[in-house]
Amino acid sequence: MFRAISSRRARMLLSKLQCAKKPLSTSTSPPPIRVAYTADSAGRGTFATRRLRSGDLIHTADPLITHPSPSLLNKVCYFCLRRSGPSAAPDETDPTVRFCGADCRQRSQGFYKVEKRSDWSAFDDHCRLQGLKYPFLVKRLACMVISGAATVESLDVLQPANLFPEILSEMEEEFGLLKDALLRAGFNEQIAFLTKQWYIGVLARIRINAFRVELAGGSYEDLLSEAAAAVAAESAVGNAIYMLPSFYNHDCDPNAHMVWIENAHARLKALRDVEAGEELRICYIDASMDHDARQTILSQGFGFHCQCLRCMSGD
Ligand SMILES: C[S@@+](CC[C@H](N)C(=O)[O-])C[C@H]1O[C@@H](n2cnc3c(N)ncnc32)[C@H](O)[C@@H]1O
């Protein structure tokens, strides 16, 4: 039914999956899924290796890269995206940044030290004015690479988006501002990897693999601020890149979904009974939209024409 990935690709994928240095939580047993090529045009996908029941936790996943939504910067943890309670003190050197605790502060140390050395005002202002969120993930990855917390090739295994010439020219400005901020801070040899080609390659992967992190848990107070944030069109606490979840394909009537309770630590859950060998698919968009709206967003945002059973039935 599907082509298995070659052993060299499988080894590469495994090493990528293991590259997150310390997970937000640990799980010992391997997840009941495997990544393989689908029989249709969707490329690689995830398949159940045993029967799953509706509601089963398939696996959890920790992000490789996170970044808070720009407007919630002082309201969520700069590392794990947990909503900060009254006890979360702002960073001593930057009142706009908060860590939820010593662990997140310690685990951010490397990239944050690099980030703190640079003046990001031009880059940040440009992204905010243009309403861009993904360049913040590239900025964080670049700082992680410089600090040794991630490798230059961290995202290479993920599928890139096809970029149109207009988007490529827009990226040139962000790239220039990112590089300039790091050069001005005295990073020279350390940013030899930071070429326009690297920037575009990373952003092309982030565009179709980034998840909007929307927390399901929370107190009444959180719900109020969530409602306020939703009004301001900012219901997500941030964006994050995951490795294994990036291999889940889309279906408008999915059999799996990804949930976040308190922070960017994600849970992949079965939405109905799934047989061994069946492909697991999640819904990339708001499933309540009508057929035409879903098709437009999937085609413009993800570059594919959805041919799931729901779309084929015209629903
Ligand atoms: C997050 S990736 C999913 C994993 C990807 N198939 C791979 O090989 O890495 C998203 C991309 O997968 C493809 N894809 C996902 N769901 C699809 C579907 N239902 N039909 C066709 N292509 C799909 C599209 O190219 C989309 O941009």
The ligand as a Gaussian input file, in Angstrom:
#p B3LYP/6-31G(d) Opt

LIG

0 1
 C        3.416000      19.125000       7.074000
 S        3.824000      18.425000       5.541000
 C        3.254000      16.772000       5.727000
 C        4.330000      15.765000       5.430000
 C        4.757000      15.732000       3.986000
 N        3.844000      14.902000       3.204000
 C        6.187000      15.227000       3.833000
 O        6.450000      14.383000       2.972000
 O        7.041000      15.723000       4.573000
 C        2.611000      19.218000       4.560000
 C        2.721000      18.950000       3.078000
 O        2.354000      17.585000       2.788000
 C        1.548000      17.532000       1.615000
 N        0.179000      17.134000       2.009000
 C       -0.336000      17.070000       3.244000
 N       -1.593000      16.642000       3.236000
 C       -1.918000      16.429000       1.946000
 C       -3.099000      15.987000       1.278000
 N       -4.205000      15.676000       1.940000
 N       -3.068000      15.891000      -0.085000
 C       -1.954000      16.201000      -0.780000
 N       -0.808000      16.632000      -0.206000
 C       -0.783000      16.749000       1.145000
 C        1.541000      18.934000       1.029000
 O        2.609000      19.041000       0.128000
 C        1.780000      19.790000       2.261000
 O        2.310000      21.050000       1.947000

